[in-house]
Amino acid sequence: MPEDPLLQLGIKIDRLCQGVEAMKERQEMVASDVSKIKEAVYNPDQGLYARIRQLEAWKSTSTKLIWTLFTAMTGLMSAAVLKYLP
């Protein structure tokens, strides 16, 4: 008994609609995830770029402090050596 071609077409259209719905849901999830990633990266107060800027500022400050301490220690050692030399 041959099946009705219109019934087969209706079944295939239903499957196609289900596939499109599933794809739409996945696309909405991806869009939501991309929005979250974008917010995490570009947030001006707590985003990735803000954290990197803070680390660079800290690194610059700590480097200057280390060089200042190194210079002071070298100067103190030199003064101590020159004081005890004849």
C-alpha positions as CSV (number, residue, x, y, z in Angstrom):
1,M,0.0,0.0,0.0
2,P,1.7,3.2,-1.2
3,E,1.8,6.0,1.3
4,D,0.3,9.4,0.5
5,P,3.0,11.8,-0.9
6,L,1.3,14.7,0.9
7,L,1.6,12.8,4.2
8,Q,5.3,12.2,3.6
9,L,5.8,15.8,2.7
10,G,4.1,16.9,5.9
11,I,6.3,14.6,8.0
12,K,9.4,16.0,6.3
13,I,8.3,19.6,6.8
14,D,7.7,18.8,10.5
15,R,11.2,17.4,10.8
16,L,12.6,20.5,9.1
17,C,10.6,22.8,11.4
18,Q,12.0,20.9,14.5
19,G,15.5,21.2,13.1
20,V,15.1,24.9,12.6
21,E,13.7,25.3,16.1
22,A,16.6,23.4,17.6
23,M,19.0,25.6,15.6
24,K,17.3,28.7,16.8
25,E,17.6,27.7,20.4
26,R,21.3,26.9,20.0
27,Q,21.9,30.2,18.3
28,E,20.2,32.0,21.2
29,M,22.5,30.2,23.6
30,V,25.6,31.1,21.6
31,A,24.5,34.7,21.4
32,S,24.0,34.8,25.2
33,D,27.4,33.2,25.7
34,V,29.1,35.7,23.4
35,S,27.4,38.6,25.3
36,K,28.8,37.2,28.6
37,I,32.3,36.9,27.1
38,K,32.1,40.4,25.7
39,E,31.0,41.8,29.1
40,A,33.8,39.9,30.9
41,V,36.4,41.2,28.5
42,Y,35.3,44.8,27.9
43,N,33.7,45.8,31.3
44,P,35.5,49.0,32.1
45,D,35.7,48.3,35.9
46,Q,36.3,44.6,36.2
47,G,36.9,43.4,32.7
48,L,40.0,41.7,31.3
49,Y,41.4,44.9,29.9
50,A,40.9,46.7,33.3
51,R,42.8,43.9,35.1
52,I,45.6,44.0,32.6
53,R,45.9,47.8,33.0
54,Q,46.0,47.4,36.8
55,L,48.7,44.7,36.5
56,E,50.8,46.9,34.2
57,A,50.5,49.8,36.6
58,W,51.6,47.6,39.5
59,K,54.5,46.2,37.5
60,S,55.7,49.6,36.6
61,T,55.5,50.8,40.2
62,S,57.1,47.7,41.6
63,T,59.9,47.9,39.1
64,K,60.7,51.5,40.0
65,L,60.6,50.5,43.7
66,I,63.0,47.6,43.2
67,W,65.5,49.8,41.3
68,T,65.3,52.4,44.0
69,L,66.0,49.8,46.7
70,F,68.8,48.3,44.7
71,T,70.4,51.7,44.1
72,A,70.1,52.6,47.8
73,M,71.6,49.2,48.9
74,T,74.5,49.6,46.4
75,G,75.1,53.1,47.7
76,L,75.1,52.0,51.4
77,M,77.4,49.1,50.7
78,S,79.8,51.3,48.7
79,A,79.8,53.9,51.6
80,A,80.4,51.1,54.1
81,V,83.3,49.7,52.1
82,L,84.9,53.1,51.5
83,K,84.5,53.9,55.3
84,Y,86.4,50.9,56.4
85,L,89.2,51.1,53.7
86,P,92.4,52.8,54.8
